[in-house]
Each structure stands twice: as structure tokens, then as C-alpha cells.
């Protein structure tokens, strides 16, 4: 069962929101677009990994688990927990020819070469940190195995001669279920009970801290550079005009009753702060406060305060599925 479900990383959503709302000729746009492609590549790889992790009764599955350890955090792409075995999966969406050595991974593609950290070493580090994390709460799991899964089917994997550990633990995503079955045969005895797993599951979900960036500060973008208004869902022109309970695009004449939802979500992603009735009115280009209140009620946003002091907060995403 999925305990922490698969979802698009918040930094990727934040960057996509900024790209929707900065001018096409903004000087920082090429840098932001490059980062978007990098994050989206990782996201697409984890998406492929998720496809092969079909939920069942054997495992409690966590996607994108980010846990505190000391003054920092560590993140596990996928964590599978059962009474017999615990599996940490590090996913990589690299293309081209990949050579894995003890100290590094070398990627060759289109006559260019890039060198990265050894992903197996990363996975082993996450194993050690997870053990430290659980020890702080006097908890432990079944024996932990680590796997590195290459999610791009066209990539070619070469393991350095003599690096036997990588030969056993680095694989393509199509072979993942077969590898898990092999591990299940080896670890055939229950090592922890369901009560302990329940405690660990609740702890991990409680301590999970998704990464969120200050996207404006990261890319040195000023608040006034963000284009306000509702974006047309067809031609992407901004702003749409509000008239008689609907949004009308002055460019292509398209109409919509809910185009404002993307705009409100973009506000939370970019600015990361609650919003007032006055601010939403100015941001959406709505004529008066009563209409702004109408849209805020339609969004069913959590709020605090009363009357003119009321502020509206971004709802927490539903990440947990107890099936």
C-alpha cells in the first residue's frame, strides 16, 4: 500500500509557476528553464519507477520521503517496508552510456561526458542515515537492502570490473520486480511485527518534510516582475477579464469559469505566503471585494482571522493513501 503517495515535487511546481508568469524575454528565464528540465527529468524517472511499484499488501511504500537528520535532511526516492525486508530505491533517469565505478558515475551522450556521484554510494548513505534516524526513536526495521534503478530504457549500463556490489544492486527498471522477488526469497523470515511497522509508518509520515524553495530569491526575481491575472487556458494570454461570473480572454475570446484556480495556486507556489481578500482582488484583477470573497469561498481555502483581518492559506496536498 502507498503510505506516502507519488506526486510532483514542489520545487518543480514552483519553477513551472514562475515560468508561466515572467516575461518571455526575462534575463533569468533560460536559467530557470534549464533547471525545470533537470527537475522534470528526475520526476519523469520517478514516474516510471512508480509504474513498476504496483501497490499490494506486501509492502508499505513511501515516495520522495525527506527526513530530518541533525541540521539537515536526506531524501529517499522510494522506500518499501515489510516484516521480512526493507528496500531503499535510488532512481536515476540518465540517458546514454553509463559507467559505474566505486567513486563516480560517468555518462557519455552525444559526444559529451558528465561525471556524477556514484548513486549506489548515495543509496548506502541513505541506508545509514535511515538507521540513525530510527535509532533516535528506539525503532528498527527488517534488514535493509539498497537498489539503484535506471529508469530510462535506452540507457546502457556498464559496471567497472571487480565492482561486484554494483553488479548486484544496479539495474534497469524493467527488472525491478524480478529483483524484489529474488530478495524476498533470500529474506524469507519475518524480522519485525506489524505493530512495529505501524509505529515506523506513522513516524515517517509525521517527520516527512517536503522541500520548498524561495523561488524568487533563488533566481533573483523581483515581486513586481511576476505577471498577475488569470491566464487563458487556450492561448495563455494574461490577464483574462472577469465578466458575469466567468473569465473571458480578450485575445482568443475563450471563456472559463474556473481558470482562476491555476492563478491562485501560482500565487501560493511563487510567494509562499497567505493571501488577503484585497491581495486576491488585485492579483486576479477582480473589480470588488465581494466577488473576491465569492471566489475564495469556491476554492474552500483554509483561513484564519475574521472580517477584514481574515487571511487565506494554501491547502496541504493529500499525500497519504491508507488503502
N, C-alpha and C positions, 0 to 999 in steps of 0.2 A: 504494500500500500504506500502511496505517496503521503509522506508526512509534511515535507516542505516541497511544494509543487514547483514545476518548471515555469519560469516567467522571464520576460525580457529584463536585462539588467537596468537598474535605474540610471546609471551614468549614460548608457546608450539612449534611453528615452530623453534625458536632459539635453544631450547633444542634438538629437533629432528635432527637439522643440526649438532650440536656438537656430538651427538651420532653416526652420520654417519662418523665422521671424527676424532675420538680419538681411540686409540688402544683398542682392546678387553680387555686387562689386565690393562688398566689405573686405578689407585687407586681411582679416583673420579667417575668412571663410575657407580658403584652401587648407589651412592647418586643421580646422575643425572637421572638414570633410575627410581628411586623411585619418584622423582619429576615429571618426564614425565608421569608416571602412574596416579599421583594425578591430574595433569592438564588435561590429556586426559579423565579422569572420568568426570570432570566438563564439558568438551567440548562435550562429548557424551550425557550428560544430557541436555545441552542446544540445542543439535541437535534434541533430542526427543521433546523438548518444541517447537522448530521451526516447526516441522512437524505438530503440532496442531494449530499453528498460521497461518492459510491459509490467504494469502493476499486478501483483498477486499476493498471496497470503504468506509467502516465504520471507519476504524482506520488508523492512521499514525503510523507505527511500527518501533521502534528503538531496535536493538540488541546490547548488550555489550556497552552501552553508558557510557563513562567515562568522567566526567566533573570536572573542577577545582572549588574548594571552599576554599578560603583563600590560605594557603600554601600547601594544599593537594588536593586529588581527591576523588571522590566517584563514584562507578560503579553500574549501574542498568542492570540486566540481560536482561530484556525486558520491554519496555515502550510503552504503547498503548494510543494514543491520539485521542479523538473525541470531537465534540461540547458538548456532554452530560456528558461524563465521561473520566477520566484519570485512567489508571490501571498500577501499578508497579508490576512486577512479579519477585520474587526471586526464582530461580530454584536450587534444590539440588538433587544430584544423589546418595544418600546414600542407601546402601543395609541393609538387616537385620531388626531387630525390633527397631523402633524409638519411644522414649517417649519425648514429647514436654512439657516442663514446662516453667514458666514465665522467669526463669533465665538461662535456658540451654536446649539443646537437647542432649539426651543420646542415643547412638547407641550400640546395642548388636548384635554381629555376631560372629559365630564360637567360642563361649565361651570367647570372649573378649569384653571389654567395652571401648567406647570412648565417651568423653564429648565435645560438641561444643557449640558455642554461639547460642542463640535462633534465628533462621532465620527470624521469624516474627518480632522480635525486630530490626533486621538488615534492613528489608524492611521498617519498620516505620521510622527508622533513615534516610533512603534514601528519603522517602517522605518529611521529614522536610528539608533535605538539598536541594532537588529539589525546594521546595517552596522558600527557602532563595536565591537560585541561580537565579530564575526567578524574584524575587523582586528587585534584583540589576539592572535589566533591565526594571523595571516597567511593567512586564508582568505576567500574571497568566493563569492558565488552568482551565478546568472544575474540579469539585470535584475529589480528588484523593483517589482511593481505592488501598489497597495493598493485594497481594496474595502470598502465598508460595506454590510452586508446586513441589511435589516429583516426579521425572521423572522415577524412577526405579519401574516397575510394581510389582516386587516381594517384595518390602518393606512393612512392617506392621507398620501402624501409630497409636500411642496411645497418646491422649491428656490428660493432667493431669485434674483431677476432678475439676470443677469450672472454668477452663480456657476457658470461652465461646468464647472469641475473636479468639483464635486459632482454635476452633471447626468450626468456620465460614470461616476462611481465609486460612487454611492449607488443601491441597487436593492433590489427585493424578492427573497426567497429563491427564488421560483419561476423567476426569470430568471437565477439564478446560473450554471447550466451553459451557457446561451447566451452569457453574458458571458465565461466562461472560453474558450469556443470562439473568440470574437472576438479575445481576447488571444493565443491560440495561433496564429491566422493572421498576426497582426502580428509576433509573435516566433517566426519560423519556423526560425531557425538555432541550433544548439547553441552555448552560450556557456561551459559548463563540462563537464568529463568526469565519468563515473560514479565514478572514483576520488576526485575532489574531493568529490562529493556524499556518498560513503561516509564521508569524514572529517568533514564537516559534520554528517551524521546522527548519528554516534557522539558528537560533541562536544555537540550539542544535547540528546541524551538523557541524557548524563552530567551536564550542568550544569542540567538541569531541576530546579527546586526548588518543589514544590507548596506552596501556602500552608497553614499550620496555625495556628490561633489558640489562645490560652489562654482558653478559653471561660468558665471560672469567673471569672477575673479581669476579663474584658471586661464581664460582666454582673453583677459584684459578688455572686456566689452563693457561699455557704459550702459546704464539702465535706459537712458534716452535713445540708445541705438536699437532697442528692441521695438519692432513694428507692432502696434496694438491693433485691436479689432478682430472681427470674426473672419476666418479665411474661407473662401469659396471651396467647396469640396470637389468641384469640377475643374475650374481653370486656375485655382489657387490665388486669385486676386484678393487683396485686402485693402480696406475693410468692406464687408458686406453691410448693407443698410437694413436697419430694423424698421419694419412697417407692418402693422396689424398682426402682431403675434408671429411673424415669420421673418426670415432673413433673405434679402434679395441681393444678388450680385449685380452691380451696375455694369460690369464688364461683359458677362455672358448671359445675364438675365436668369440664371438658375435660382431656385428658391429652396429653402430648407427651414425646418422647424427646430432642428437640434444641432446645427453647425456650431453653436456657441459652446458645446461641450468640449470640443478639442481646444478652444481658446482658453477656457477656464483651466483645463488640465495643463496646458502650456504655461500658464501663469505660475502654478504651483511648482512645476518642474524647473522653471528658469529662476524664479525669485526665491522659492523655498520658504515663503512666509505666509501667514494667514492673510485674508483679504477682507476689506470692509465693503459695505454697500456702495459708498462713494467711489472707492477704488474700482470696483467691478463695473460701475456705471461708466467711468472714464475709460477703462480698459476695453470694454465691449462697444463703446460708442452708443450707449443707450440714453434716450432723451431724459428720463426722470428716474428717481429713486424707487418709485412704486413698481415700475417694470423691472428694475434690477432685483428687487425683492422677489418678484414672481419667478425669475429665472433661478435665483439662488434656492428657492424652495423646490423647484423642479429637480435641481441637482441633488437635493437631500443631503447637503453637506453638514457635517458636524459643526456646531457653533458654540461659542461661549459669550457671556455678556448679554445685555438686553438693550432694546431700543437703538439709539444712535451709537452705543458702545459695543454693539454686537460685532464679533468678528467670525469669519468662516474659515474652517480648516480643511486641508486635503484629507480625504478618507484614506484609511490604511488599506493597502491592497490585500485581497484574500489570497494567502499563500499556503494555507494549510487545508489539506483534504484528508479527513479521517474516514476512510472507506472501510 
